[in-house]
Amino acid sequence: MSEQRDTLVKESIAKIDSINKWHPSKTFNYSLESGGTVQVKTFKTTMNNQTWFARTSTVPKAYHDSLAKYIAGDSEYGKTHSDYEKEYIHEITSVQCTSLKQYSDGWNYQVKAEYDFGAFIKKRVFYELVDIYKGDGFIYVISSAAKPGSDETSSVVGTYDSIEKVSWEGDNLMWTMATTSNPGGLIPGWLTNLSMPGAISKDVPSVLNWIGGKN
């Protein structure tokens, strides 16, 4: 592991493991297409003048292996975490992954992702460095905002940082995510913050329903 990656991983682990000290927000309950339900709890805090949101959920047993597979992805273009993410986050319209590097404990790559948030909102583009860190009983996916490409002139550029953690606790599979973002443009920060608990929580049934459709 490089020194820069080592620092990023340690800071990200400390951040996501502090969620139990954040302010509780809304709790959501979803019915899954294949039967059963999943509960998603959300949290909120402020760090370094940035508003962070998080969610936690216990994943139904039928989804354990597939969730771990698709959240981590593979160290292969076309099968990365970001490539799979495009399949279940419907606002993502395109993903371009480059500069993939292997490490003894995972891999990382750069990604340019384009989003369409619907009518009257200009399309957004996000540049990120995505680090996958894997060990015995855990997976971390760390997305860090990166500088736009030198040729980026026509799109509104947003920033996005997130940490996803998939971990086994006995027979339970816990899925946790924390994020802070700025969509850029004229969308006010208060409106983004107001919608974040629902936006991040709905990704859980979206992913599980997508997995259920593949099995």
C-alpha positions, 0 to 999 in steps of 0.5 A: 500500500502506498503512503497516500493510500494508507493514510486515506484508508485509515482516515476513512475507516475512522470516519465511518466507524464514528457513525454511532456518534452522529446525530440520528436522522430518519429511518426508512423501511422498504419492501423488496421485490423478491419478498421481505423487508429491509430497514435503513437508518440514516445519520448526519454530522458536520466535519471540517465545515462539510455536512456528512450523511450516512446510512446503515442496514442489515442485509437479508441473508439471501443477498450476502454473497452477491452484495459483497461481489457487486459492491467491491466489483473486480479489478477489471474494466467493465466490472468495477464497482463504478460499472456495476453502480451504473446498473442500479443508480438510475441517475448515472448515464455514463461511467468511464474508468481509467488508470487502474492500479493493483495493490496487495490489499485491493486496487484503485482507479479514476472515474468520470461519471455523468448524472441526469437528475431530471427535467430542468436540472442540467446534467452533472459530471463527477470526477473521483478516485475510487479505492477498494480495500479488502480484508478478512470479513470486510470491504471498503469502497472509498470515493474521493473527489478529483480534479476535472479533466482539462477538457471539461468545459460544457458540464456542471461539475459536482464533487462527491466523497463517500465511504462504503463498508460491507462487513460480517458480524457473526451471521449478519452482513452490515452495509454502511455508507457515509457521504458528502457532496456538492452538485455544483451549479445553482442547486442550493446546499440546503435543498441538497441536504434536505433530500440526502437521507431519502436519496442515500437510503433508497439505494439500498432497496435499489441494489437489492432489487437489482441483485434479486433480478439477476439471480 
